[in-house]
Amino acid sequence: MRVKSETRRQAIIEVAKDAFIRQGFENTSMSEIASRVGGSKATLYNYFSSKEEIFAAVMESSAAEKIANAFKILEDSNDIHTTLTAFGMHYLHSILVPEIMAIRRMALNEADRSDIGRHFYENGPKRGWLLVSNYLQRQIEQKTLLPCDAGICAMHLKALLEAEVAEPCALGVIESPDESELKMIVERAISVFLRAYQA
């Protein structure tokens, strides 16, 4: 049996990502991915046990590339307003990328038919927003924020950041905002959040 290579695995992920975005999860077959990669289905199954597993890897890869830096900002020691504003800018920049929006739409579309929605949530939003919750818990312990459930607090922050743009952009109703518009959106969200939660 041939040794698995990380380079080959990444090539499969990139080909699958392109196919999923172009034609959707349901319309992309393992045979097509194998053909486009330049191998057999047997080779493909040597790396991934199912199309769902490939999609999960695509989602993780995209999230790692586009969103991970936003959550790293929470490790900074700046004041909470500065940190959350920088986080908000990076986060919205990341989720408004067409590739990420396409993956999110696919996960929502497939949620009733497969475990794709669960994979997407467990390996994407849940994991990332747990980091935000942990950051907010530290702020609560330092008495920067009022005593509260940090998990709910994180979900309120998410809702405020996404409120003006996430759904309209995902549905193609509006274009992704430019830098100055994005800054105003984030500033409004953080202002409301801190009015509610800052000690």
QUIZI-V886182 format. One record per residue. N is the residue number from 1. PHI is phi as a letter, one per 30 degrees, with the letter a starting at -180 (NA if undefined). PSI is psi in whole degrees, 0 to 359 (* if undefined). D_FIRST is the distance of its C-alpha to the first C-alpha in Angstrom with 2 decimals. Layout:
n: [N | N]
phi: [PHI | PHI]
psi: [PSI | PSI]
d_first: [D_FIRST | D_FIRST]
//
This chain:
n: [1 | 2 | 3 | 4 | 5 | 6 | 7 | 8 | 9 | 10 | 11 | 12 | 13 | 14 | 15 | 16 | 17 | 18 | 19 | 20 | 21 | 22 | 23 | 24 | 25 | 26 | 27 | 28 | 29 | 30 | 31 | 32 | 33 | 34 | 35 | 36 | 37 | 38 | 39 | 40 | 41 | 42 | 43 | 44 | 45 | 46 | 47 | 48 | 49 | 50 | 51 | 52 | 53 | 54 | 55 | 56 | 57 | 58 | 59 | 60 | 61 | 62 | 63 | 64 | 65 | 66 | 67 | 68 | 69 | 70 | 71 | 72 | 73 | 74 | 75 | 76 | 77 | 78 | 79 | 80 | 81 | 82 | 83 | 84 | 85 | 86 | 87 | 88 | 89 | 90 | 91 | 92 | 93 | 94 | 95 | 96 | 97 | 98 | 99 | 100 | 101 | 102 | 103 | 104 | 105 | 106 | 107 | 108 | 109 | 110 | 111 | 112 | 113 | 114 | 115 | 116 | 117 | 118 | 119 | 120 | 121 | 122 | 123 | 124 | 125 | 126 | 127 | 128 | 129 | 130 | 131 | 132 | 133 | 134 | 135 | 136 | 137 | 138 | 139 | 140 | 141 | 142 | 143 | 144 | 145 | 146 | 147 | 148 | 149 | 150 | 151 | 152 | 153 | 154 | 155 | 156 | 157 | 158 | 159 | 160 | 161 | 162 | 163 | 164 | 165 | 166 | 167 | 168 | 169 | 170 | 171 | 172 | 173 | 174 | 175 | 176 | 177 | 178 | 179 | 180 | 181 | 182 | 183 | 184 | 185 | 186 | 187 | 188 | 189 | 190 | 191 | 192 | 193 | 194 | 195 | 196 | 197 | 198 | 199]
phi: [NA | d | d | d | b | d | d | d | e | d | d | d | d | d | d | d | e | d | d | d | d | d | b | i | d | d | d | c | c | d | d | d | d | e | d | d | d | j | a | c | d | d | d | d | d | d | c | b | d | a | d | d | d | d | d | d | d | d | d | d | d | d | d | d | d | c | c | e | d | d | d | d | e | d | d | d | c | d | d | d | d | d | d | d | d | d | d | e | d | d | d | d | e | d | d | c | d | e | d | d | d | d | d | d | d | d | d | d | d | c | e | d | c | a | d | e | e | d | e | e | d | d | c | b | e | d | d | d | d | d | d | d | e | d | d | d | d | d | d | d | d | d | i | d | c | d | e | a | d | d | d | d | e | d | d | d | d | e | d | d | d | d | e | d | b | e | d | e | d | d | d | i | d | b | d | d | d | d | e | d | d | d | d | d | d | d | d | d | d | d | d | d | e | d | d | d | c | d | d]
psi: [138 | 146 | 136 | 142 | 143 | 327 | 315 | 318 | 315 | 324 | 318 | 315 | 316 | 317 | 315 | 319 | 313 | 315 | 316 | 317 | 320 | 318 | 4 | 161 | 310 | 324 | 2 | 126 | 159 | 322 | 317 | 317 | 314 | 316 | 317 | 330 | 331 | 44 | 192 | 167 | 328 | 319 | 317 | 316 | 344 | 334 | 323 | 136 | 344 | 167 | 324 | 321 | 322 | 316 | 318 | 319 | 321 | 314 | 315 | 318 | 314 | 317 | 318 | 317 | 317 | 327 | 336 | 321 | 328 | 316 | 335 | 332 | 332 | 350 | 349 | 157 | 18 | 170 | 161 | 322 | 313 | 314 | 312 | 327 | 314 | 318 | 312 | 318 | 310 | 318 | 310 | 320 | 318 | 311 | 343 | 1 | 132 | 321 | 315 | 319 | 322 | 318 | 319 | 316 | 319 | 316 | 318 | 318 | 325 | 356 | 325 | 343 | 343 | 185 | 10 | 315 | 316 | 315 | 314 | 311 | 312 | 321 | 355 | 263 | 315 | 314 | 314 | 316 | 345 | 323 | 320 | 316 | 317 | 318 | 313 | 325 | 320 | 321 | 325 | 315 | 328 | 2 | 24 | 325 | 155 | 153 | 130 | 176 | 113 | 328 | 316 | 320 | 316 | 320 | 327 | 319 | 315 | 313 | 318 | 318 | 321 | 344 | 315 | 339 | 329 | 305 | 313 | 322 | 317 | 327 | 0 | 17 | 323 | 159 | 158 | 135 | 152 | 179 | 315 | 321 | 318 | 319 | 317 | 320 | 313 | 317 | 319 | 316 | 314 | 323 | 313 | 317 | 312 | 329 | 327 | 324 | 342 | 138 | *]
d_first: [0.00 | 3.79 | 6.48 | 8.99 | 12.25 | 15.70 | 17.01 | 14.77 | 15.68 | 19.28 | 19.26 | 18.32 | 21.10 | 23.58 | 23.09 | 23.37 | 26.40 | 28.13 | 27.57 | 28.75 | 31.80 | 32.74 | 32.52 | 32.04 | 29.41 | 30.41 | 30.43 | 26.95 | 24.14 | 20.38 | 20.43 | 22.74 | 20.76 | 17.60 | 19.97 | 21.68 | 18.62 | 17.58 | 14.41 | 13.79 | 14.56 | 11.13 | 9.98 | 13.14 | 12.61 | 9.46 | 12.28 | 15.33 | 16.32 | 19.45 | 21.79 | 23.93 | 21.29 | 20.93 | 24.73 | 25.00 | 22.82 | 25.05 | 28.08 | 27.09 | 26.30 | 29.62 | 31.54 | 30.20 | 31.22 | 34.53 | 35.95 | 34.82 | 37.57 | 40.23 | 39.43 | 39.34 | 43.00 | 43.91 | 43.27 | 46.24 | 49.53 | 51.79 | 54.31 | 53.04 | 54.53 | 52.89 | 49.50 | 49.49 | 50.76 | 48.01 | 45.44 | 46.96 | 46.84 | 43.18 | 42.27 | 44.13 | 42.87 | 39.31 | 39.74 | 41.80 | 39.10 | 38.46 | 34.68 | 35.25 | 37.96 | 35.76 | 33.02 | 35.78 | 37.29 | 34.00 | 33.58 | 37.19 | 36.87 | 33.86 | 35.21 | 36.76 | 33.78 | 30.81 | 29.95 | 29.80 | 33.26 | 32.45 | 29.25 | 31.40 | 34.20 | 32.28 | 30.16 | 32.93 | 36.64 | 36.64 | 34.74 | 36.87 | 40.16 | 39.60 | 39.80 | 43.05 | 44.34 | 43.67 | 45.54 | 48.42 | 48.58 | 49.11 | 51.87 | 53.47 | 53.45 | 55.04 | 57.63 | 56.84 | 56.16 | 58.10 | 56.75 | 54.45 | 51.08 | 48.70 | 46.17 | 48.89 | 50.20 | 46.81 | 46.75 | 50.29 | 49.24 | 46.34 | 48.76 | 51.34 | 48.96 | 47.52 | 50.83 | 52.18 | 49.11 | 45.84 | 46.75 | 48.89 | 46.22 | 43.44 | 45.72 | 46.70 | 50.33 | 50.62 | 48.89 | 47.23 | 50.14 | 50.79 | 50.84 | 54.49 | 54.20 | 51.10 | 52.99 | 55.90 | 53.66 | 52.02 | 55.42 | 56.87 | 54.00 | 54.16 | 57.95 | 57.98 | 55.29 | 57.22 | 60.52 | 59.05 | 57.22 | 58.59 | 60.75]
//
